[in-house]
Amino acid sequence: MSDLAADITLLNAAVREAGALALRFWRTELTVWQKPGDTPVSEADIAVDRHLRQRLCEARPDYGWLSEETEDDTARLQCGRVWVVDPIDGTRAFLDGTPHFCHAVALVENGVPVAAALFNPAVAEFYEAAINQGAQLNGIPIQVSDQQTVAGCRMAAYGPMFKHPAWREPWPEMEIIQRDSVAYRLALVASGAADAAMGLNTKNDWDLAAADLIVREAGGRVTAHDGKALTYNNPTPQQYSFLAAGPNLHAALFARTGHIKLKSRG
């Protein structure tokens, strides 16, 4: 396998190029169709996926590939390193012309992200991280917030989730930050623009892998709602929930979510 530093240089360049490509499509008339599950996909998603795959796989032919917009090839399970890619996370926002989408790519080794880049080209925010090297936004080191209490926290999540009658106790008042892109929600936690992000429905590896590393390298914790670690590039590349925040707030949120029994891991 290649030197990690070389992989990081390759990754960051490819993701920046993906952003420039996406902006050529953004706020234009696009061909759009529905995938299984009634989720939209556009010619922009496919073009970005194609660019990233060509750029990354041609340079690293021995690495695996797992992408939302490419049919899964289980050969990835035999690879030491795997690119985990969401070409456009937040496609609905992209199609609406809302600047709440991003490109998210992680390099996963033995189930663990070791390098990540996440780019929102509409607002020129480029997040990056490498294992044990910290996280940056536009070249400046970032850190999660020091918020310790659930009350008053800035929560990047689907607001109605907190009104569900199954909760043991009502949730306190929080500032809910809604973003279509799950990866971007976690990036906001990494930069301190949000204090926490959580979800209790199944997400795919490409939704979380890049942002997971960025949050952790910014000093935060990312787990399933029950505190279990997230591992990537499994035969079924899905996570049944996620919880991301600074260490103290993560503990406070886990105290509210850890008892929940979800029906399925997806």
matplotlib code that plots the C-alpha trace (Angstrom):
import matplotlib.pyplot as plt

x = [0.0, 1.0, 2.4, -0.6, 0.8, 0.6, -2.9, -4.0, -2.6, -4.4, -7.6, -7.7, -7.0, -9.7, -12.3, -11.5, -11.9, -15.2, -16.4, -15.5, -17.3, -20.4, -20.6, -20.9, -24.1, -25.5, -28.5, -28.9, -31.5, -30.6, -31.8, -33.1, -34.6, -35.6, -33.6, -35.1, -36.3, -37.7, -34.4, -33.3, -30.2, -29.1, -26.6, -24.4, -24.2, -23.1, -20.6, -19.0, -18.9, -17.3, -14.7, -13.7, -13.6, -11.4, -9.1, -8.7, -8.9, -6.5, -3.9, -4.5, -5.7, -5.1, -7.6, -11.2, -14.1, -17.5, -19.7, -23.4, -23.6, -21.6, -22.9, -21.3, -18.3, -17.5, -13.9, -13.5, -13.7, -10.3, -8.6, -6.4, -7.6, -10.9, -12.2, -15.7, -17.4, -20.6, -20.3, -23.0, -24.3, -27.5, -28.7, -32.1, -30.4, -28.2, -31.2, -33.1, -30.2, -29.6, -25.9, -26.2, -24.6, -21.0, -18.7, -17.5, -14.6, -12.8, -9.9, -10.7, -8.1, -9.2, -12.6, -11.2, -11.1, -7.5, -7.9, -10.9, -11.9, -15.3, -16.0, -19.0, -18.0, -21.1, -19.8, -16.1, -15.7, -13.1, -12.7, -9.9, -8.4, -5.9, -5.6, -3.6, -3.0, -6.0, -8.7, -8.8, -11.3, -9.8, -6.3, -7.1, -7.2, -10.7, -12.1, -15.5, -17.3, -17.1, -20.9, -21.6, -25.4, -28.2, -30.3, -29.5, -27.2, -27.1, -28.3, -27.9, -30.6, -34.2, -36.2, -39.4, -37.3, -37.1, -40.9, -41.5, -43.6, -41.3, -38.7, -38.5, -38.3, -38.9, -36.0, -35.1, -35.1, -32.3, -31.5, -32.2, -30.0, -31.4, -29.2, -30.1, -26.5, -25.7, -22.0, -22.3, -24.1, -21.2, -18.7, -20.5, -19.9, -16.2, -15.9, -17.9, -20.7, -23.0, -22.6, -24.0, -25.5, -27.5, -29.7, -31.6, -32.3, -30.0, -27.2, -24.8, -21.0, -20.6, -22.8, -20.6, -17.1, -15.4, -17.2, -16.6, -12.8, -13.1, -15.1, -12.8, -9.7, -11.4, -11.6, -15.1, -16.7, -18.6, -20.5, -23.8, -26.5, -25.7, -22.0, -20.7, -17.9, -18.7, -16.7, -16.7, -16.4, -18.4, -20.3, -23.4, -22.0, -24.5, -24.7, -27.9, -27.5, -24.9, -24.2, -21.5, -20.5, -17.7, -16.9, -19.0, -22.0, -21.7, -21.9, -25.0, -26.7, -25.7, -27.5, -30.7, -30.2, -28.2, -31.2, -33.0, -33.5, -33.7, -35.6, -32.7, -29.2, -30.5]
y = [0.0, 3.6, 6.0, 7.6, 11.1, 10.4, 9.1, 12.2, 14.4, 12.4, 12.4, 16.1, 17.0, 14.6, 16.0, 19.6, 18.7, 17.0, 20.3, 22.3, 19.7, 19.8, 23.6, 23.3, 21.4, 23.3, 25.5, 24.3, 22.1, 18.5, 15.1, 13.5, 10.1, 8.1, 5.2, 2.4, 3.9, 6.9, 8.9, 11.2, 10.9, 13.2, 13.3, 15.4, 12.6, 10.2, 12.6, 13.3, 9.6, 8.8, 11.5, 10.3, 6.7, 7.4, 9.7, 7.5, 4.0, 4.7, 6.0, 3.2, 0.1, -2.2, -0.2, -1.1, 1.1, 1.6, 4.4, 5.3, 5.6, 2.5, -1.1, -2.8, -5.0, -7.4, -7.5, -4.5, -6.9, -8.4, -5.0, -3.5, 0.0, 1.1, 4.4, 5.0, 7.7, 9.8, 11.7, 14.2, 13.9, 16.0, 15.5, 17.0, 20.2, 20.2, 19.9, 22.6, 25.0, 25.0, 25.1, 22.2, 19.4, 18.1, 15.5, 13.1, 10.6, 8.5, 6.1, 3.1, 0.6, -2.5, -1.0, 2.4, 5.7, 6.9, 9.9, 11.9, 14.9, 16.6, 19.6, 21.9, 23.9, 26.1, 27.8, 27.0, 24.8, 22.1, 19.8, 17.3, 14.9, 12.1, 9.7, 11.1, 14.3, 16.5, 18.0, 21.2, 23.5, 25.5, 24.8, 25.9, 23.4, 22.9, 21.5, 20.4, 22.7, 22.4, 22.3, 19.9, 20.0, 18.8, 21.8, 24.7, 22.7, 23.1, 19.8, 18.9, 16.4, 15.7, 17.7, 15.6, 12.7, 14.3, 14.6, 10.8, 9.5, 6.6, 8.7, 8.1, 11.8, 14.8, 16.4, 19.9, 22.9, 22.7, 24.7, 22.3, 22.6, 20.9, 19.9, 17.3, 16.0, 13.7, 14.1, 17.9, 17.8, 15.9, 18.3, 21.2, 19.3, 19.0, 22.8, 23.7, 25.3, 22.6, 20.9, 17.5, 15.3, 12.1, 9.8, 6.7, 5.3, 3.3, 5.1, 3.8, 3.8, 6.6, 8.9, 8.7, 7.4, 10.7, 12.8, 10.3, 10.7, 14.5, 14.7, 12.4, 14.2, 17.4, 16.0, 14.6, 11.1, 9.3, 6.0, 4.3, 5.5, 2.7, 3.6, 0.9, 1.9, 2.2, 0.0, 0.3, -1.8, -4.7, -7.1, -4.9, -1.4, 0.2, 1.7, 1.4, 4.8, 7.5, 9.9, 12.6, 15.3, 16.5, 14.0, 15.5, 16.2, 12.8, 11.2, 13.3, 12.3, 8.6, 8.7, 9.4, 7.1, 4.1, 2.1, 2.2, -1.0, -0.5, -3.1, -3.8, -2.8, -2.3]
z = [0.0, -0.6, 2.0, 3.8, 3.2, -0.6, -0.2, 1.6, -1.1, -3.7, -1.7, -1.1, -4.7, -6.0, -3.6, -4.5, -8.2, -7.4, -5.9, -9.0, -11.1, -9.0, -9.1, -12.9, -12.4, -9.4, -10.0, -13.5, -15.2, -14.4, -15.4, -12.2, -11.4, -8.4, -6.9, -4.8, -1.5, -3.4, -3.1, -5.9, -8.0, -10.7, -13.5, -11.2, -8.7, -11.4, -12.9, -9.6, -8.7, -12.1, -11.6, -8.1, -9.1, -12.1, -10.1, -7.0, -8.5, -11.3, -8.9, -6.4, -8.3, -5.3, -3.1, -2.7, -3.7, -1.9, -3.2, -3.0, -6.8, -7.8, -7.6, -4.7, -5.5, -2.6, -3.8, -1.5, 1.5, 0.5, 0.2, 2.9, 2.2, 0.7, -0.6, 1.0, -1.1, -1.1, -4.3, -3.3, 0.2, 0.4, -3.1, -2.3, -1.1, -4.2, -6.4, -4.5, -4.9, -1.1, 0.0, 2.4, 0.4, 0.4, -1.1, 1.5, 1.0, 3.5, 3.2, 5.5, 6.7, 8.6, 9.3, 10.6, 8.6, 8.4, 6.1, 5.2, 3.1, 3.1, 0.9, 0.6, -2.5, -2.4, 0.8, 0.2, 3.3, 3.0, 6.0, 6.2, 8.8, 9.1, 11.9, 14.9, 12.9, 13.9, 11.8, 9.8, 8.1, 5.2, 6.6, 10.1, 13.0, 14.4, 17.7, 18.9, 21.3, 25.1, 25.5, 28.4, 28.8, 26.5, 27.4, 25.1, 22.9, 19.1, 17.8, 14.1, 13.7, 12.5, 15.0, 15.2, 16.5, 19.9, 20.2, 19.8, 22.7, 23.4, 25.2, 28.9, 29.6, 27.5, 25.8, 27.0, 24.6, 22.0, 18.9, 16.1, 13.0, 10.0, 7.1, 4.4, 4.4, 7.4, 6.7, 6.8, 10.1, 11.6, 10.0, 11.8, 15.1, 14.3, 13.7, 16.7, 14.6, 16.1, 19.5, 18.6, 15.8, 16.1, 14.2, 15.1, 11.6, 9.4, 7.6, 5.1, 5.5, 3.0, 5.0, 8.1, 7.5, 6.4, 9.0, 11.7, 11.5, 11.2, 14.4, 16.3, 15.2, 16.3, 19.8, 19.7, 20.1, 17.4, 18.3, 17.7, 20.0, 22.4, 22.7, 20.4, 18.0, 14.3, 12.0, 8.2, 5.1, 6.5, 4.1, 4.8, 4.8, 7.1, 10.6, 12.7, 14.4, 15.2, 18.0, 17.7, 20.2, 22.4, 25.2, 28.0, 25.8, 24.3, 27.7, 28.5, 25.3, 25.8, 29.1, 27.2, 24.3, 25.5, 26.7, 23.3, 21.5, 17.8, 15.7, 13.3, 12.4, 8.9]

ax = plt.figure().add_subplot(projection="3d")
ax.plot(x, y, z, "-o")
ax.set_aspect("equal")
plt.show()
